[in-house]
Amino acid sequence: MLDFLLWNKIARIIAQLADTLHISTDRALQIFYDSDVCRMLHGKDLGLHLMSDTYIVNDLIAELRNKQ
């Protein structure tokens, strides 16, 4: 059951990332799964999964900016 909730959260994050950056959902999916944020989100001991979708998207965008 918890995996289902996490998958839904990831889908919402990817959709919001695509909307925010004006990119395709395929590109947003690739960006998300290549990120440290993705790894942290799957580590339930870090608690990132408890944060809002917008918080996580902003964290992901900040990570992208830092990598440039």
C-alpha positions in Angstrom: 0.0 0.0 0.0 2.8 2.5 0.9 4.5 1.9 -2.5 1.2 2.8 -4.2 1.1 6.1 -2.3 4.8 6.8 -3.2 4.2 6.1 -6.9 1.3 8.5 -6.9 3.4 11.1 -5.2 6.2 10.6 -7.8 3.7 11.0 -10.6 2.4 14.3 -9.2 6.0 15.5 -8.7 6.9 14.6 -12.3 3.8 16.3 -13.6 4.5 19.5 -11.6 8.1 19.5 -12.6 7.1 19.3 -16.3 4.6 22.1 -15.9 7.1 24.3 -13.9 10.0 23.8 -16.4 7.7 23.7 -19.5 9.2 20.4 -20.6 7.7 17.1 -21.6 6.7 14.6 -18.9 9.2 12.1 -20.4 12.0 14.7 -19.9 10.8 15.4 -16.4 10.7 11.7 -15.7 14.3 11.4 -16.8 15.4 14.4 -14.8 13.7 13.1 -11.7 15.1 9.5 -11.8 18.6 10.9 -12.4 18.5 13.1 -9.4 19.7 12.9 -5.8 16.2 14.0 -4.8 14.8 10.7 -6.2 17.2 8.7 -4.2 16.4 10.6 -1.1 12.7 10.3 -1.7 13.0 6.5 -1.8 15.0 6.5 1.4 12.1 6.5 3.9 14.4 7.1 6.8 15.1 10.7 5.5 11.5 11.7 5.6 11.4 13.5 2.3 8.3 11.6 1.3 6.5 13.5 4.0 7.1 16.9 2.4 4.8 18.6 0.0 5.1 17.9 -3.7 5.9 21.6 -4.3 8.7 21.4 -1.7 10.2 18.4 -3.4 9.9 20.0 -6.9 11.7 23.1 -5.6 14.4 21.0 -4.1 14.8 19.2 -7.4 15.0 22.5 -9.3 17.6 23.7 -6.9 19.6 20.5 -7.4 19.5 21.1 -11.2 20.7 24.7 -10.8 23.6 23.5 -8.6 24.7 20.9 -11.2 25.0 23.5 -13.9 
